[in-house]
Amino acid sequence: MWNPDVYLTYADHRARPFYDLMSRVGAESPRRVVDLGCGPGNLTATLSQRWRDATIEAFDSSLEMVKAARERGVDAHVGDVQTWTPQPDTDVVLTNAVLQWVPGHADLLVRWAGQLPSGAWIAMQVPGNFDAPSHEAVRRLARHDRWSEPLCDFPFREGQVDGPSGYAALLTDAGCRVDAWETTYIHELTGDDPVLQWITGTALTPVKSRLDEAQWQEFRAELIPMLDEAYPKRPNGITFFPFRRIFVVAQVN
């Protein structure tokens, strides 16, 4: 279950890639803008501020996230990105930190490029940190014998996303003009167990959903020293957390 409050703990850090992505979308007066995976709606709300005359369409697979988005005034709905089909007037499609959860999402991108009107934009951002020490620590612990039963179907997700060149080639071949790049942000985290707190709202969600409360607390306790070793806290109390992100902005020819 996705928890909007946990996810928004680092809202400022999580918002920066969204704005970096959208700054490269050149749509001036789009008719319909779609946010696939709108989360709690805090960023979706900015789309109507930029494009005041556009119809804003927002979906998320999590009922909890949709409820949070509606509380912010976003007309969000529960939906599946894998089955979504663009309306004929869709001029911008946004997926921000969503497609890493979708196996075979390359096929979706190609399908959208073929369904969208000429001049429409596809903007996507996915984490590129699946080989980071934080994720490797989670995988290593999940593979431990004592966790093998409750986490037997844990989605380890190696190779879940491509690099900028791969996405650029994919969407160029699908008939788009493509701008693709990657950025590694060095987030300054503070507080107790900051890396654990960060990944609790994202990478650890599949773990938590498979454990009861007692198991979850035990898993967290075992993971903390592993993360502390990988991401030591500096004398001033700051923990540096490198986070690679992959960006793609494509315009349909």
N, C-alpha and C positions, 0 to 999 in steps of 0.2 A: 504494500500500500504506500502510495506517495503521500508525503506529509508536506503541505505547503509551508508551514511554519519553519520546519527544518530546512527546506530548500531555500527559503528566503533569508536564512541566517547570514549568508554571504552574498546578499542581493547585489551589492555594488560591484563585487568582483565578477559575478556571473553576468551582469548587465553589459560590461565593457565589450565582450566579443559581439554581442547583439548590435551595439551601435557601430562597431567597426565593420560589421557585415553590411548593415543597412546603408552605411555611408557610400557604398559602392553601387547601390541600386539607383539607376538613373531615371526611374519612372517619374514623370512630371504630374500627370493627371490620370492615374489608374482608375478604372471603373470598379474593380473588385480586388481586394487584397486579402489573401488567405494566410492565416497563421496556423500551421499544422503542428500541434504540440505546444499549445499556448501556455501550459503550466498555470500558475496562479494569476496570470493576466496582467501583471505589473508592467511588462514590456509591451504586450499587445495594445495596451491603452495608448501608448505613444504613437502607434500607427495612425490612429484617427486624428491625432494632433498634426502629423505631417501631411496626411492626405485627407483633408476635411470633407471632401465630396465623395470619397470612396466608400463603398460598402465593405465593411470589415467582417470577415468570416473567420471564426476561431473554433478550433477543435482540440480536444485532448482525450487520451484514452482513460484518464483517471477521473472518476466522478468527484473525488476530493478536490482535485485541481480545478475542475470546471466550476464547482461551487465557489471556490475562492475567487476565481476570475469573475463570476457573476456578481459577487459582492463588491467588486471594483467597478462595476458598470459595464463589463465586457459581455457581449451577447455570445457566450461560449456554449458549446454543445459537446457531448460525449461522442467520439468518433474514432475510427481506425484509419491511420494514415495509409495502410496497405490497400484499403478499399475505396479511399477517397477519389473522386473524379472531379476535375475542374468544371465549373460553369462556363458557358461560352464567352462571358465577359470578364473572365479572370485575367488580370494583367500582372499580378505579383503573387508568387507563391513563396512563402517563408517557412523554413524548418530550422529552428535554432536549437542545437543540442538534442536532437530527436532521432535522427536516422541511425545513430550507432546502436540503437535498440532494435533495429529492423533488419533481420537477415534478408539478403537479396535486394537491398534498397537501390542498388545500381539499376535494376530493371524498372523500379518506380520512376527514377529520374528520367530514363529514356522514354518511358510511357508518357510522363507529363510533358516532356519536350514535344512529343508528337501530338498531344491533345490541346496544348495551349495555342492561342492565336499568335500570329507574327508580331514581334515586338514585345511579347510578354517576358517577364523576368522570373528566374528561379534563383533563390538565395538560400544557401545552406551552410551551416556551421556544425562541425562535429568535433568532439574531443579526439586528440591524437595521442593520448597518454596511456594507452592500454598496456604498454610495456614499462610504465613508470614504477618506481619502487613501491609506491602505495598500492597499486593494483597487484603487483607481484607478491606483496606480503599477504594480501587477501587470498590470492589463489593458493599460495603455499600453505597457509593455515587451513583453508577449506579442504585441501587434499590430505590433511592429517587424519590418521586412522580414527580418532575419536569423533571427527566431524563427517566421516565418510557416509554415514547413514542419513542424517538429516539433510546433508548438502549433496546427496548423490547426483541430483540433477541440476546442480549449480551451473549457470551459463558462464563458462570461463571467458568466452568472447575474444580469444586471440584472433587477430586478423579481421576484426569486425568492420573496420573502416579502411579505405584506400588513402593514398597520399594525394597531394594536390595535382601531380602530373597524371595520375590515373583518372581522377575525376575530370580533368581538363580534356584528356583524350576521349573519354566516354561521351561527354556532352558536345564536344566538337563534332564527333562522328554522328551525333544525333541531330546535327543541324543548328548548333548554337554558337554564338560568340562567347568566349569564356574568359573570365578573370579568376584565377585560382592562386592561393597563397597559403602559407602557414605562419603562425606567430607563437612564440613561447612567452607566456606571461610569467613573471616572477611575482607571485602573490605574497604579500607580507601578512602572515596570520598571527594572531595573538590569542592569549587565553590558555586554558588547560586543554591539552590534547587537541590542538587545533586541526591537525590533518585528519584525525578521526572524525571530528565534527564536520569537516568539509565533505568527506566521502560518505558519511552517514546519509546525506541527502541525495546521493547519486549512486556511486558504485556499490555501496553496501545495502541498497534497497532489496536486491534479490536475495541477499543473505538473510536479512531480518525477516523477510516474508516466509522463510522456510524454518525458522526457529521459534520456539516458545520464548516467553520473556526471560526465564532463568537461563536458557541456552544462549540467548542473545547477549545477556550481561556477561556470561562466561567468555563468549567469543570476543566481545569488545575488550575484556580484561587481558586476554591473551594477545590481542592485536596491538594494543597500546605500546608495549616495549619494542615491538618490531618497527612500528612507525617512528617512535622516538629515536631509534638508532638510524633509520634512513633519513630522517629530517630533524636533526638536532636543533634545539632551541638556542638562540644566541644569547649572550649575556644581558642584552637589553630586553629580552623577553619576546623577541620576534622570531618566528619560524619562516624561512623562505620556502615556498612551495612552487616549483616550476610546473607550468601547465601548458602543454602544447595543444594548439587548436588549428583545425584545418578549415579553410574558407573557400567557398565556390560561389561565384555570381555568374549566371549564364543568361544571355538574352536570346530568345528564339528568333531565328532569321525569317 
